[in-house]
Amino acid sequence: MTDFIPPFPIRHQKTLGALDTLKYARRDLLSIWTEDSFNRQFMSIKIINRSIFIANHPDIVRHVFLTNHANYEKKSPLMRKALEPLLGDGLFISDGDTWQKHRSLETPLFSAEQVAKYSEVMIKATEERVRSWANFKQGEIIQVLPEMGQLTAEIICRTLFGNQLGAGQAAQVVQSFAEYQAAIEQMDVNTFFGLPSWIPGLGRGRAAKAAKAAKAIHDIVDKVIAEGIKSDNKDTLLGQFLRIQDKKEAQAALTKKQIRNELIVLFMAGHETTANTLAWAWYLISQCPDVERRLHQEIDTVLASGSPTFADFSKLSYTRAVLEETMRLYPPVPILSREASDDDIIRKRHIPAGSIMLVVPWLLHRHKAYWDKPDHFIPERFLDDAPVKPDKFIYIPFSVGPRVCVAKFFGLVETTLCLAILAKHFRLQVPEGHQVTHECRLTLRPKDNLPMRITSR
């Protein structure tokens, strides 16, 4: 096991007041926590007129996300206001009958059989990236986060749209997503805390930028859907959505607008969070020679015959453990927020309707009561022969319960195959003197694009 402790943000020695919490939250959502937060089971704070509770124990997480999930089905006002202009009634932020209908339609699209088909796209796109990386000079510095972003965008674009989304339109979608996130990153802190409207929040300029970026994405996807209706491509997710629409049962159909929303949700979920995980994994591997050595041994053995296949995924157990440990230390979405629809009681504490309930992977994944050496990078804890298995209500990089990520298996297969194929051919190292830090708004990613030196193996 390694002794490497990757960097993490400041942990305060005493609980912050309301104004200090707000100040730190606007800058970095992970810097509001105290050292004691990683020991506590249930916490609460009231800022202005917003009651906020933090579920930090597996039994409470189970209650919120499973036992009484109907009361905590709504995403928080923060999430809804931030993403509704882009996603509409998409699966990520919808609730009630709309969510139930869309979820039941989409779940079969990500079965193991379907993911096996999608894996061909994953492998092909990653092998193309191998050929691209071969053009770099030995020791040249590359920007790892954008590289991983381009790879995951290529994979999700081909999976969703096949060849119907050309390189130019794909690049425009990626750029528009970046512009949208840049515009919304801080706009919803006021909404989250229920602050009065006179406190400065998102100005008209930022709102206009977000609306412009959302429209650009909508226009492109609408055009691709129109083209998809004319074609007969059944292997893409777009093709499968259109087949659902063609069903005679009206209740089973999605409108074109709903199809657009769901495709955008899947692009968002399958692009940035996956790229972030791969980028963090490269950094962590580079700091741990023993992990890198064991990773290479597995990859060289499993992929010795040449081009990998879906069947190799189950054999890459250590590669997957590296990625699962990466998501423990750097969960793609580090804070999950819900709004209580009705009053509730948890641990004899009254939860008023309208309260915000936070389930925080950042805290749960590093909690001192649930993990041995919680801040250390130890992939072995996720191997099948590990003496202690992580509780499914403590380790939640894909959430848990009815709203667990519908594409969880897709993401695990994608990151595992991508990392294995690239690491078979290349090593990446952090340049001397460069300090790796994080950036957290809606997602958790390495700051400054993670520059690293590339060398061939």
Phi, psi and omega per residue, in radians:
M1 nan 2.528 -3.084
T2 -1.439 2.791 3.059
D3 -1.875 0.271 -3.067
F4 -1.411 2.237 3.049
I5 -1.960 1.851 3.132
P6 -1.211 2.791 -3.064
P7 -1.166 2.585 3.040
F8 -2.483 2.774 -3.056
P9 -1.227 2.972 -3.129
I10 -0.925 2.476 3.009
R11 -2.079 2.052 -3.055
H12 -1.275 2.642 -3.121
Q13 -1.506 -0.295 3.083
K14 -2.433 2.742 -3.088
T15 -1.090 2.357 3.136
L16 -1.340 2.620 2.989
G17 -1.326 3.041 -3.065
A18 -1.041 -0.820 -3.092
L19 -1.188 -0.687 3.106
D20 -1.164 -0.668 3.087
T21 -1.040 -0.793 3.126
L22 -1.090 -0.746 -3.133
K23 -1.063 -0.826 -3.140
Y24 -1.210 -0.636 -3.105
A25 -1.126 -0.645 -3.141
R26 -1.153 -0.481 -3.117
R27 -1.573 -0.718 -3.044
D28 -2.876 2.028 -3.067
L29 -1.181 -0.241 -3.137
L30 -1.647 -0.067 -3.071
S31 -1.746 0.239 -3.133
I32 -1.636 -0.100 -2.980
W33 -1.618 2.609 3.064
T34 -1.640 2.903 3.042
E35 -1.015 -0.644 -3.108
D36 -1.209 -0.375 3.139
S37 -1.054 -0.448 -3.107
F38 -1.516 0.146 3.029
N39 -2.110 -0.388 -3.023
R40 -1.319 2.763 3.141
Q41 -1.836 -0.553 -3.090
F42 -2.685 2.235 -3.072
M43 -2.339 2.821 3.081
S44 -2.637 2.722 3.081
I45 -2.681 2.591 3.059
K46 -2.110 2.128 3.133
I47 -2.065 2.050 -3.038
I48 0.974 -1.932 -3.113
N49 -2.010 0.396 -3.123
R50 -2.010 2.071 3.048
S51 -1.513 2.238 -3.090
I52 -2.175 2.257 3.110
F53 -2.069 2.562 3.140
I54 -2.113 1.987 3.086
A55 -1.452 2.000 -2.998
N56 -2.287 0.510 3.114
H57 -2.482 2.499 -3.063
P58 -1.008 -0.620 3.138
D59 -1.163 -0.628 -3.138
I60 -1.316 -0.683 3.067
V61 -1.052 -0.748 3.099
R62 -1.039 -0.751 3.131
H63 -1.069 -0.794 -3.066
V64 -1.265 -0.768 -3.008
F65 -1.675 -0.186 -3.100
L66 -2.299 -1.178 -3.012
T67 -1.026 -0.835 -3.103
N68 -2.080 0.651 -3.031
H69 -1.088 -0.481 -3.130
A70 -1.066 -0.544 3.128
N71 -1.349 -0.346 -3.093
Y72 -2.102 0.586 -3.093
E73 -1.341 -0.576 -3.086
K74 -1.255 2.323 2.960
K75 -1.163 2.747 -3.086
S76 -1.145 2.780 3.060
P77 -0.953 -0.599 3.088
L78 -0.973 -0.906 -3.064
M79 -1.228 -0.719 -3.110
R80 -1.120 -0.822 -3.108
K81 -1.175 -0.609 -3.117
A82 -1.195 -0.677 -2.939
L83 -1.930 -0.276 -3.091
E84 -1.037 -0.682 3.113
P85 -1.035 -0.478 -3.133
L86 -1.641 -0.726 -2.974
L87 -1.740 -0.229 -3.119
G88 0.996 -2.173 3.124
D89 -1.715 0.501 3.140
G90 -1.066 2.804 -2.995
L91 -0.954 -0.595 -3.015
F92 -1.138 -0.601 -3.068
I93 -2.108 -0.031 3.117
S94 -1.369 2.931 3.088
D95 -2.626 -3.118 3.089
G96 1.103 -2.519 -3.077
D97 -1.117 -0.627 3.133
T98 -1.078 -0.836 3.130
W99 -1.085 -0.770 -3.100
Q100 -1.057 -0.761 -3.131
K101 -1.131 -0.852 -3.097
H102 -1.150 -0.693 -3.127
R103 -1.105 -0.772 -3.122
S104 -1.134 -0.539 3.116
L105 -1.319 -0.598 -3.019
E106 -1.526 -0.481 -3.080
T107 -0.944 -0.802 3.131
P108 -1.114 -0.383 -3.122
L109 -1.244 -0.225 -3.123
F110 -2.123 0.524 3.038
S111 -1.151 2.891 3.122
A112 -1.024 -0.658 3.133
E113 -1.122 -0.743 3.124
Q114 -1.196 -0.731 3.140
V115 -1.098 -0.597 3.076
A116 -1.037 -0.669 3.098
K117 -1.211 -0.749 3.141
Y118 -1.122 -0.464 -3.095
S119 -1.080 -0.453 3.095
E120 -1.097 -0.673 3.079
V121 -1.166 -0.754 3.129
M122 -1.007 -0.818 -3.083
I123 -1.169 -0.796 -3.109
K124 -1.090 -0.803 -3.122
A125 -1.122 -0.656 -3.132
T126 -1.239 -0.661 3.087
E127 -1.143 -0.574 3.028
E128 -1.131 -0.643 3.099
R129 -1.174 -0.607 3.066
V130 -1.037 -0.790 3.135
R131 -1.153 -0.611 3.093
S132 -1.174 -0.768 -3.134
W133 -1.167 -0.441 3.123
A134 -1.106 -0.309 3.134
N135 -1.446 -0.197 3.088
F136 -1.290 2.596 3.059
K137 -1.316 2.667 3.094
Q138 -1.048 2.198 3.126
G139 1.481 0.011 3.127
E140 -1.175 2.502 3.121
I141 -1.501 2.195 3.076
I142 -2.030 2.752 3.097
Q143 -1.616 1.789 -2.932
V144 -1.192 -0.735 -3.106
L145 -1.088 -0.844 3.062
P146 -1.075 -0.635 3.103
E147 -1.070 -0.794 3.117
M148 -1.196 -0.596 3.094
G149 -1.124 -0.719 3.106
Q150 -1.133 -0.685 -3.141
L151 -1.147 -0.876 -3.096
T152 -1.193 -0.559 3.077
A153 -1.147 -0.714 3.111
E154 -1.078 -0.751 -3.121
I155 -1.139 -0.845 -3.079
I156 -1.220 -0.607 3.099
C157 -1.094 -0.795 -3.135
R158 -1.179 -0.620 3.137
T159 -1.193 -0.706 -3.114
L160 -1.338 -0.799 -2.924
F161 -2.068 -0.114 -3.063
G162 1.148 -2.356 3.139
N163 -1.628 0.102 -3.083
Q164 -1.288 -0.405 3.093
L165 -1.732 1.779 -3.110
G166 -1.155 2.983 -3.088
A167 -1.049 -0.678 -3.125
G168 -1.138 -0.794 3.135
Q169 -1.200 -0.653 3.105
A170 -1.069 -0.765 3.118
A171 -1.097 -0.658 3.127
Q172 -1.154 -0.700 3.103
V173 -1.103 -0.809 3.134
V174 -1.046 -0.796 -3.140
Q175 -1.113 -0.707 -3.134
S176 -1.180 -0.636 3.051
F177 -1.068 -0.766 3.130
A178 -1.077 -0.739 3.136
E179 -1.160 -0.672 3.141
Y180 -1.140 -0.813 -3.117
Q181 -1.136 -0.671 3.111
A182 -1.068 -0.598 -3.117
A183 -1.346 -0.543 -3.059
I184 -1.711 -0.124 -2.972
E185 -0.872 -0.768 -3.077
Q186 -1.999 0.100 -2.971
M187 -1.305 -0.324 -2.981
D188 -1.892 0.146 3.103
V189 -1.060 -0.702 3.108
N190 -1.066 -0.773 3.124
T191 -1.084 -0.749 -3.115
F192 -1.025 -0.802 -3.075
F193 -1.535 -0.045 -3.131
G194 1.166 0.649 -3.083
L195 -1.347 2.708 3.087
P196 -1.086 2.692 -3.063
S197 -1.177 -0.341 -3.095
W198 -1.331 -0.250 3.080
I199 -1.313 2.307 -3.069
P200 -0.991 2.297 3.086
G201 -2.337 -2.321 -3.139
L202 -1.327 2.110 3.092
G203 -1.358 2.984 -3.122
R204 -1.082 -0.588 -3.136
G205 -1.096 -0.764 3.136
R206 -1.200 -0.708 3.102
A207 -1.072 -0.698 -3.134
A208 -1.149 -0.682 3.115
K209 -1.116 -0.733 3.121
A210 -1.108 -0.760 -3.134
A211 -1.127 -0.689 3.136
K212 -1.134 -0.756 3.136
A213 -1.146 -0.713 3.122
A214 -1.099 -0.738 -3.139
K215 -1.111 -0.691 3.132
A216 -1.065 -0.722 3.116
I217 -1.182 -0.790 3.125
H218 -1.004 -0.793 -3.094
D219 -1.085 -0.754 -3.120
I220 -1.156 -0.826 -3.098
V221 -1.171 -0.676 3.078
D222 -1.028 -0.726 3.136
K223 -1.128 -0.732 -3.134
V224 -1.171 -0.652 3.089
I225 -1.094 -0.761 3.116
A226 -1.053 -0.701 3.100
E227 -1.219 -0.615 -3.135
G228 -1.158 -0.558 3.114
I229 -1.102 -0.570 -3.124
K230 -1.381 -0.418 -3.093
S231 -1.623 -3.093 -3.113
D232 -2.304 0.747 -3.116
N233 -1.528 1.810 -3.070
K234 -1.608 -0.155 -3.028
D235 -1.502 -0.196 -3.134
T236 -1.638 2.848 3.077
L237 -1.161 -0.598 3.055
L238 -1.031 -0.810 3.132
G239 -1.040 -0.657 3.140
Q240 -1.255 -0.667 3.062
F241 -1.085 -0.707 -3.127
L242 -1.185 -0.569 3.075
R243 -1.154 -0.646 3.072
I244 -1.085 -0.735 -3.124
Q245 -1.108 -0.559 -3.091
D246 -1.366 -0.136 3.135
K247 -1.088 2.592 -3.110
K248 -1.249 -0.495 -3.124
E249 -1.253 1.946 -3.064
A250 -1.057 -0.603 -3.079
Q251 -1.213 -0.317 -3.124
A252 -1.566 -0.184 -3.025
A253 -1.479 2.649 2.979
L254 -1.921 2.520 3.053
T255 -1.275 2.896 3.105
K256 -1.051 -0.658 3.124
K257 -1.146 -0.702 3.110
Q258 -1.170 -0.679 3.066
I259 -1.060 -0.767 3.101
R260 -1.015 -0.812 -3.125
N261 -1.052 -0.749 -3.110
E262 -1.201 -0.644 3.100
L263 -1.126 -0.661 3.125
I264 -1.202 -0.704 3.060
V265 -0.993 -0.830 -3.102
L266 -1.158 -0.633 3.080
F267 -1.118 -0.819 -3.132
M268 -1.045 -0.815 -3.092
A269 -1.230 -0.544 -3.055
G270 -1.648 0.016 -3.077
H271 -1.886 -1.302 -2.977
E272 -1.218 -0.808 -3.090
T273 -1.086 -0.664 3.114
T274 -1.182 -0.726 3.102
A275 -1.101 -0.708 3.111
N276 -1.060 -0.787 -3.133
T277 -1.068 -0.794 3.128
L278 -1.098 -0.723 3.136
A279 -1.115 -0.807 3.100
W280 -1.060 -0.673 3.140
A281 -1.081 -0.762 3.109
W282 -1.026 -0.740 3.138
Y283 -1.107 -0.861 -3.086
L284 -1.101 -0.733 3.112
I285 -1.055 -0.707 -3.086
S286 -1.131 -0.379 -3.108
Q287 -1.619 -0.065 -3.013
C288 -2.325 1.579 -3.109
P289 -0.972 -0.633 -3.130
D290 -1.185 -0.683 3.091
V291 -1.147 -0.785 -3.135
E292 -1.068 -0.725 -3.128
R293 -1.108 -0.806 -3.138
R294 -1.167 -0.669 3.094
L295 -1.051 -0.824 3.140
H296 -1.095 -0.694 3.125
Q297 -1.056 -0.778 -3.142
E298 -1.153 -0.827 -3.100
I299 -1.083 -0.783 -3.110
D300 -1.115 -0.527 3.115
T301 -1.361 -0.881 -3.057
V302 -1.203 -0.668 -3.071
L303 -1.762 0.382 -3.066
A304 -1.114 -0.507 -3.036
S305 -1.386 -0.131 3.134
G306 2.174 -2.297 -3.074
S307 -1.123 2.279 -3.104
P308 -1.309 2.951 3.072
T309 -2.335 3.014 3.097
F310 -1.015 -0.597 -3.117
A311 -1.070 -0.417 -3.139
D312 -1.256 -0.354 -3.107
F313 -0.962 -0.818 -3.092
S314 -1.189 -0.333 -3.140
K315 -1.536 -0.261 -3.086
L316 -1.611 1.012 -3.021
S317 -1.184 -0.668 -3.135
Y318 -1.289 -0.651 3.074
T319 -1.031 -0.771 3.118
R320 -1.142 -0.692 3.126
A321 -1.086 -0.658 3.082
V322 -1.044 -0.764 -3.111
L323 -1.248 -0.643 3.096
E324 -1.171 -0.670 3.069
E325 -1.195 -0.602 3.055
T326 -1.059 -0.783 -3.138
M327 -1.248 -0.371 3.025
R328 -1.214 -0.848 -3.098
L329 -1.296 -0.618 -3.124
Y330 -2.269 1.254 -3.109
P331 -1.022 2.321 -3.064
P332 -0.942 -0.767 3.047
V333 -2.054 1.730 -2.938
P334 -1.377 -0.218 3.115
I335 -2.350 2.148 3.099
L336 -1.908 2.206 -3.037
S337 -2.147 2.472 3.103
R338 -2.348 2.790 3.067
E339 -1.996 2.269 3.132
A340 -1.268 2.144 3.133
S341 -1.315 -0.658 -3.141
D342 -2.287 2.972 3.072
D343 -1.071 2.654 3.120
D344 -2.591 2.895 3.061
I345 -2.239 2.186 3.080
I346 -2.302 2.155 -3.122
R347 0.928 0.760 3.134
K348 1.114 0.264 3.132
R349 -1.866 2.355 -3.124
H350 -1.361 2.241 3.079
I351 -1.903 1.782 -3.097
P352 -1.201 2.590 3.022
A353 -0.983 2.442 -3.108
G354 1.606 -0.148 3.098
S355 -1.197 2.728 3.043
I356 -1.702 2.232 3.069
M357 -1.901 2.082 3.116
L358 -1.770 2.290 2.901
V359 -1.990 2.070 -2.883
V360 -2.014 1.678 3.075
P361 -0.918 -0.598 3.136
W362 -0.993 -0.674 3.113
L363 -1.421 -0.829 -3.095
L364 -1.061 -0.683 -3.075
H365 -1.282 -0.254 3.137
R366 -2.160 0.304 -3.096
H367 -1.173 2.321 -3.021
K368 -1.262 -0.348 3.135
A369 -1.501 -0.294 -3.004
Y370 -1.900 -0.263 -3.051
W371 -2.309 2.445 2.975
D372 -1.400 2.261 -3.077
K373 0.845 1.124 -2.969
P374 -1.093 -0.439 -3.126
D375 -1.656 -0.033 -3.140
H376 -1.486 2.654 3.052
F377 -1.595 1.820 -3.055
I378 -2.358 1.511 -3.125
P379 -1.031 -0.489 -3.072
E380 -1.015 -0.379 -3.117
R381 -1.181 -0.223 -3.140
F382 -1.866 0.156 3.073
L383 -1.391 2.762 -3.085
D384 -1.074 -0.531 -3.104
D385 -1.635 0.220 3.104
A386 -1.096 2.397 -3.078
P387 -1.137 -0.488 -3.127
V388 -2.170 2.233 3.127
K389 -1.660 2.355 3.124
P390 -1.097 2.353 3.074
D391 -1.161 2.381 -3.058
K392 -1.239 -0.202 3.053
F393 -1.780 0.171 3.028
I394 -1.983 -0.704 3.117
Y395 -1.737 1.826 -2.972
I396 -2.385 0.960 3.132
P397 -1.142 -0.368 3.106
F398 -1.931 0.348 -2.983
S399 1.180 -2.897 -3.084
V400 -2.821 2.827 -3.137
G401 1.480 -2.830 -3.089
P402 -1.010 -0.492 -3.089
R403 -1.716 0.349 3.039
V404 -1.005 2.563 -3.084
C405 -0.922 2.173 -3.091
V406 -1.135 -0.447 -3.110
A407 -1.837 0.492 -3.119
K408 -0.981 -0.866 -3.102
F409 -1.149 -0.687 3.068
F410 -0.967 -0.823 -3.111
G411 -1.133 -0.701 3.126
L412 -1.145 -0.753 3.123
V413 -1.136 -0.775 -3.102
E414 -1.064 -0.910 -3.101
T415 -1.121 -0.674 -3.121
T416 -1.140 -0.854 -3.126
L417 -1.163 -0.719 -3.134
C418 -1.082 -0.843 -3.120
L419 -1.115 -0.761 -3.114
A420 -1.086 -0.799 -3.097
I421 -1.136 -0.774 -3.116
L422 -1.240 -0.720 -3.117
A423 -1.244 -0.289 3.041
K424 -1.155 -0.501 -3.020
H425 -1.932 -0.382 -2.981
F426 -2.418 2.713 2.947
R427 -2.075 2.569 3.083
L428 -2.193 2.377 -3.130
Q429 -2.329 2.485 3.114
V430 -1.258 2.275 3.112
P431 -1.024 2.523 -3.136
E432 -1.004 2.296 3.095
G433 1.586 -0.200 -3.124
H434 -1.479 2.236 3.125
Q435 -1.723 2.083 -3.141
V436 -1.456 2.222 3.085
T437 -2.295 3.080 -3.068
H438 -1.930 2.904 2.995
E439 -2.409 2.210 -3.057
C440 -2.305 2.096 2.917
R441 -2.185 -1.757 3.043
L442 -1.403 -0.572 3.113
T443 -2.163 2.914 -3.090
L444 -1.936 1.989 -3.074
R445 -2.370 2.784 3.053
P446 -1.161 2.449 3.139
K447 -1.401 2.649 3.046
D448 1.114 0.491 2.983
N449 1.226 0.032 3.091
L450 0.953 1.293 3.058
P451 -1.222 2.351 3.114
M452 -2.529 2.650 3.096
R453 -1.481 2.331 -3.114
I454 -1.846 2.356 3.027
T455 -2.390 2.634 3.081
S456 -1.373 2.564 3.075
R457 -1.451 nan nan
